[in-house]
Amino acid sequence: MDTPTDALTNDPTPPTAAAPVPADPAAIRRAAWAGLIGTALEQYDFVIYGTASALVFGRLFFPNASPAVALLASFAAYAVGFAARPLGGLFFSRHGDRLGRKWVLVTTLFLMGGSTFAIGVLPTYSAVGVLAPALLVLCRFFQGFGAGAEQSGGATLLTETAAPGRRGRLAALVMTGAALGTVLGAVAWILAQSLSEDQLMSWGWRLVFASSLLVTAVAVVIRRRLTESPVFQDFKQQHEKPKSPVQEVFRHGRKPMLLVLFMNVGISAQSYTYQVFMASYLVSTVGVDASFVPKVLMIGAACGGIGAIGFGLLSDRVGRRPVYSAIVTALVLLPGPSFIALNTGSPIAITVTMIVGFVLAGQGAVGVQMSYFPELFGSRYRYAGVTLGREFSSVLGGGVAPLICASLLTAFSGSWIPVAAYMTLMMVISLVAARLAPETRDRDLTALVDATARPSAATEASAR
C-alpha cells in the first residue's frame, strides 16, 4: 500500500520537500476563526435538520404514514445528506489539493448555506403532495455535498498552519465550532418551540432554516480573508500540485485512508446517535417533554466544545494515539449505561449522560482527529486522503446510525439493548483501527510519504 516517495510523482526526479515558512500569528488566528465558524455553520445545518426530523418533518412531509414509519422516513432523508458527503469529498478534495484549501472552504459555505435556506421555503406535503419529500431529499443531498469537504478542509488548513506542539489544540477548534453550531441550533429550536403549535408547524420551523443565512454571512466574511497554509504555499511555489490527488490516494495512500475510515466509523455512529437519535428516543420512548430536548443538546454540545480543546491539548502533550485510544475504549463501554440512565427519566441523569456522550463521541474524539488524521498523510494528497476517509466512514457510521437505531427499536418492540449492541460493535471496529495506527504528534507535514510508510521509504524521502 505504501510506496517509496519517488512513486508519488509523475516526474522522473521527485522534488525536494523544503520546509515552508511558518505562518504569521495573524494568519493562524484567521485560520482558527475560519475553521471554527465554518464548521459551526455545517453543524448548525445538520442539527436543525436532525432536530426537525425528530420533531416536525414526519407531520409536514410524511403525514400519511404512522408515527414510527414517518420517523423512519425522516431519518432516511437525513441519511441522504451523508450519502452525498463522499461525492462532495471526491469533487472538492481534488480542488483542495490543487487550487488550495481556501477556495474549497469558501465554496462549500455557499452550497451548505443555500441548501439549508432552501429547505426553509419548501412546500409541504399538504401543498404539493409527494413532490414535497422529493424536494426535501434533494436539498438534503446538496447540503451533504457541500459538507463533504468542510471539516476535513478546516482541519487540514489549521494543522498545516499551526506550529509543532500546538496543532492538536488549534485543530480541535474545528470541533469547538461544531459544538457552537449545535448550541446555536438548539437555541433556534428552543425559540421556535416557544411558539404555539400552529405557529411552529406553519412558519416557525421555516424561520429556523432561514436563520442559517446569518451564520453563512459571518462565515463567508471571515473565510474570504484567509491565507493558504505554509505547506500548500510551498508546493505552489515549486509547481508541485498533483494532477489527480484522489487517484494518488487510492494508488499510494490506501493504508492511511482505510485507517481514517475505520477509526472514524464508530465515532461517527455514536456521535450522531447521541445528537439525533437520542432526541427522538427521549420523546417517543422515555416520554420527556419535547421542549427539554434542545436544552439538553445545547448543554451537551457546550461541554463537548470545551472537551474538544482539552483533548486536543492533551494530545499535544502525550500523543495522539494514547488519547484517541483511551476515548474509544471508554465509548465501547458507554452505550449500555447510557440507556439505563436515560430510561430513568431523571432530568439530571439524562443531562449527565448526554454531556458524557457529547464530550467523548460528539466532540472529544473528533477534536483529536482534526490533527491526527492530517498528520497520517503525506503532503501531496493530504486534503483528499482525510476527506475520503472521513466522509466514506460518515456514510457507514453517522449517516445510517439514526435510521438503524430507529429500525432496531421498532423491530425489537422498543428494547434499547439491540441499539446499545450496535453502538458497541461499531466502536470495537474503531478501537481495533486506533490500535493499528501510528503515533504522529509533531510529524513533519512537508514529508511526501505517509506516516504509515516503511522506515526505508521515509529515510529515502528525508535524504532528498
N, C-alpha and C positions, 0 to 999 in steps of 0.2 A: 504493500500500500504506500509505503514511503519510499521515495526515490531520491538519489543524490540531487543536489541543488541544480546541477547542470541540465537535468531533465525538465526543469521548470520553465525553461525559456526556449523560444524558437531560434534564438541566435546561437551560432557555433560556440561563441565565447560569452559566458554569462557575465553580467556586470557585477561590480562590487557593490555591496550594500553599505554605503557610508552612513555613519551616524548623523542623523539630522540635527539641525539647530533646535534647541529646546524652545518651546512656545513661551511667549512673554506672559506675565501674570494676567494681563487684561484678556488675552486670548483664552487662557484657561478658565477665567470667570465666565466669559461669553459661552464657551463650550459647556460649562456646567449648567448655566441657566437654560441653554438651548436644549440640552438633554432632559432636564427636569420638566420644563414647560411642555415640550413636545410630547413626552410620554404621559404627562398629565392629561393632555387632550385625548390621546389614544385610549387611556384607561377610562376617562370620563365618558367617551363614546360607548365603550363596551359596558361600563357599569350601568349607565342609564338604559341601555338596550336590555342587558340581562335582568335588571330590576323590572323593567316593563314587561319582559317575557313572563316573569313570575307573577306579576300583579294585574296587568291590564290587557296585554296583547291577545290572550285567549278569548276574551269577550269582544275585542274590537275586530280581530281578523279571522277568528275561527269560532264564531258564535254558535254554529250548528252542531258542534262536537260536544261530547260530555266533558266535564271539567278535567278529568285525567287525560283524555285524548287531546284536548285543547292545549294543556300544559306541554304534552309531548310534542305537539306541532310547533309550539312557540320555541321550545328548546331545539327542535330540528332546524328551524330558521336561524336560530342563534348559531348552530354548528356550521352553517353555510359560510359565515364570516371566517371561521377558522380554516375551512376547506380552501378559501380563496387566498389565505395568507402565504402558502408556499408558492402559489402562482405569482403573487406580488413580489415575494422574495426572489424568485427566479428572474423576474423582469428588472427589478430595481437594483439587485446586487451586482448585476453586470455593469450597470452605470456607476454604482458606488465605487467600484474598484477602478473604473476608467475615467469618469468625469469628476469624481470627487464625492466626499461624504455630504458636503453642504447642499449640493444640487438635489440629491435624493431627499434629504431631510426637509427641504422646503416644499418639494413637490408632493410628498406624502401628506403633509399637513393639509394642503388644499383638497386632496382627494378624500381624506378622512372627514374633515370638517364639512365639506359639501355633501357627502353621503349622509351624514348624521342629520344635517338640516333638512335634507330631502325626506327623510323618514317622518319628520315633524309635519310635513304638508301633504302626506299621502292620504288618499281617500280610504275609508274603512270598508269593511265587508258590506255594511248596510247600504253603502252608496254605489259600489261598482261590483259587488259580488266577488267571485274568485280572482278577479284581477287585483284586488287589494293585497292578499297574501303573496301573490306573484311579484308585485312591485316591492313589497317589503323584503322579500328574499333577494331581489335584485339590488336594492340599496345596501342590504347587509353584505352582499358579495363585494361591492365596491368599497365598502367600509373596511372589510377584511383585507382586500387587495392593497389598499393604501397602508394598512398597518403592518403588512408583510415585511417591511424593512425598517420599521420605525425604531423599536428598541435596540435591535442589532446595530443600526446606524449610530444611534446615540452612544451606545456602549463602545463601539469601535473608535469613534471620534474622541471620546473622553479618555479611553485607555491609551490611545496613541498620543494624546496631548499632555497628559499628566506625567510628572516626573516619577522615576522609580521610587518606591517606598510610599507613594501616595495614590497609586492607581486604584486600589481597592475602595478607598473611602470616596474618591471623586466619582468613579464609575457607578458606585452604588447610588449616587444622586439620581440616576435614571429611574431607579425603583422608588426613591422618595417622591419623584414626580408621579409615578404610578399610584402611590398612596394618596398624593394630593388629588389626583383625578378621581379616585374612589371617594374621598371626602367630599369633593365638590359635587359628584354625582349623588351622593347620599343627601347632601344639603338640598339639592334641587328637588329630590323626591320628597323630602320632609316638607318643603314649602308647598309642593304640589298636593300632598296629602292633607294639607290644612284647608284645602278647598272642599266644597261639598262633593258628594259622589257624582252628581250630574255634571258639575263643572269640571271635575277631574276627567271624566270619560268623554266629555265633548271637546274641550280645548285645553284643559290643564296639562295633559300629557304632551300636547304639541309644544307648549312653551318650554318644557324640559328639553326637548330635542333642539328647538330653535336657539336655546341658550348656548349651544356649542359654538356658535359664531363668535361669541365674545372671547372664548378660550382660544379659538383659531386665530383671531386677530392679534392677540397678545403674543402667541407663539410665533406667528409669521414675522412680526416686527423684530423679535429677538433673533430669530434664525437668519434673517437677511444680513445681519451684522457679523455672522460667523466668519472665521478664517479656517482654512483647511488645516488638518493636523500636520505636525512637522514630518511625520513618516510619509504621508501622501505627497507633501510638497517636495520631499527629497526624490521620490520616484518620478514625479512630474518633471523635475529639473533634469533627471537622467533619461527622460523619454522612455521610461520603463513601465508604462501602463500595459497590463496584459491584454491580449486580444480577446480572450474569452475566459474570464475568471471562473464562471460556472463550470465550464469544461475542465479547467485545471483542477478545480476542487474534486470532481468525480474521477479524474485521472490520477492525481497525486495526493489529494487531501482527504481521501475516504476515511482513513482511520480517525483523525480528529473530528471529522464531521459526524461519524457514527457515535463517537464518544459524546459529543454535544447532544445528539438526538436522544440517546438513551439516558444520559444524565438529567435531561430536562423533561422527558415524557412523564415521569411520575410526579415531578414537581408541578408541572402544568396541570395534570389531572387533579391533584389535591388543591391547588390554588383556586381553580375555577369551581371546584366542588364547594369550597368554603364561600367563595364570592357570589356564586349564582345559585347552585342547587340548594344550599342551606337556607336561602331566603324563602323558597317555596316550601321546603320541608318544615320550617318553623311555623309557617302559616297554616299549611294544609294538614300536617300530621301532629305537630306538637300543640297547635291551637293558640299560638301567641297572636296578639293584635298586629295587623299588617303595618301599622304606623311605627311599631317598635323595630322592624327590620332595618330600615335605612339608618336609624340611630345607632344600632349595634354594628352595622357595617362601617359607619363613619368612625366609631371609636376604634374598631379593629384596624382599619386602614391607617389611622393616625399613629397608632402604636407600631404598626408594621413599617411605616416610613422611617421611624426612629430606629427600629431594629435593623433595617437595611444598611443604614450608615454604620451602626455598631458592628455588624458582622463584616462589613467591608473593611472597617478599620482593623478589626481583629485579624482578618486575612492578610492585611499588610504586615502584621507583626508576627504571626505564627505560621502563615502559609495558607494558600487557597485550599489545598487538598484536605488537611485535617479539619478545617472549619466546615467545609462543604459536607464532608463525610459525616461529621457529628450531627449536623442539621438533618441530613437524610435519614440517619439511623433513628433519630427521635421521631421523624414523620412515619417511619414504618410502624411504630408502636402507638401512634396517636389516634387513629380512626375509632377504635372501639371505645376508649374512654371519652372521646368527643361526643359520640352519640348517646352514651349513658348520661353525660352531663346535660346535653340538650334536651333529652326526654324528661328530665326533672321538671322542665317548665320554669325553673327559677331564673329570673332576670339576671341575677348575679352569676349563676353557673353558665348561662348562655353567653353572657358578655365575656367572661374569662376564657371560655372555650374558643370563641371567635377571635379574641385577641391573640391567643396562642397560635391558632391556625394562620392568621394573617402574618404574625411576626416570623413564623418558621416557613410556611409554604407560600404565602401571598407575596411577601417582600424580602424576607431574610435570605432564603436560599438563592432567590433570583438576584438579590443585591450582590452576592458573591459571584454569581455567573457573569455579571456585567464586566468584570475584569478577567475572570478565569477563562472564559470562552475565547475572547480575542487573543489572549496570550497563548492559546493552544496552537494557533495557526501561524504560518509564515506570512511575510508581508505582502506577497503578490496577490493573494486571494483571500485575505482575512475577512473582509466585509462579506463576500459571497459565502465563505465557509461557515461563519457564525450564523448568518441569515438562514441558510438552507437547513442547517442542523436544528436550529431553534424552531423554525416555522413548520417543518415537517413533524417535529415532535409535538408542536402545539395542536396540530390536527388530531394526531393519535392520542394525545393527552387531554388538553383543555377543551378542544372543540367538541368532542363527543362525551366528555365526562358528565355534564348535567343531563344529557339525553340518556346515557347508560344508567346513571343513578336513578333517574325518574322511572325508567323502564324496569329496573330491578325492584324498585319499591312497589310498583304496580304488580309485577309478576309474582312477588312473594308476599302479597297481601299486607303491605305496609311494614314489613320487617326491615329493620335497618342493618341486620347482620350481613346480607349479601353486599350491600353498599360498602360497608366497612371492609369486607374482604377484598372487594375490587380496589379500593383505595390503597390497602396494604400491598396487594400484589403489584400494583403499578410502582409503588415506592421501592419494592425489592429490586425491580429492574434498574431503577436509578442508583440504588446503593451499590449493586454489582459494578455498574459502569463507573461510578465515582472511585471505587477501589482500584480500578484498572487505569485511571487517568494519572498522568504525571503531575508533579508539582511545577508550577510556572511562575511563582512570585518573582517580580523584578526581572523577568526574562527580557533579553534584547529583542525589541519589537522590529528592528530593522533586519533581523535574520530572515533569510529566504526559506529556510526549512521549518517544518512544523516542530512543535515541542515533543511530538511522538517519534521523531526521526531517529534512525540508528545513530549511535555516537560517531561512527565513521563519516556519515553524511554531514552531521553538524560540524565536525572537525574540518572537513573539506570546505564548508561554507565560510567558517571563521578564518581560514587560512588565505582566502582570496582577498 
